[in-house]
Amino acid sequence: MSDASAGTIAIGAPIDTRWGMREFDVRDPWGNLLRIGSNLSSGPVRNRAGESIARAARRAALWALGHGTQRRRGR
C-alpha cells in the first residue's frame, strides 16, 4: 500500500490475459485498485458460431418482436 500523504501512484506492468484482454493495474494514493483493459482482438467480437455479437443481438431482438406480435394476434 502506498501512503496517501506521499501522493504516490503504483502502476503494474501490462499483461495479456487468456480471455483476450491486455490489462494493467493502477493503485491510487488511498489504496484503491483500478484495473484498465483493452480488447486484444481485431474486428468485431464473435460468438461460437462465428456470428458477430451485434448481429446476433439484432437477430434476437427482431425474433422477439415478431414472436411477440404473433402472440398478440393469437397465432
Secondary structure, 3 states (H helix, E strand, C coil): CCCHHHCCCEECCCEECCCCEEEEEEECCCCCEEEEEEECCCCCCECCCCCEHHHHHHHHHHHHHHHHHHHHCCC
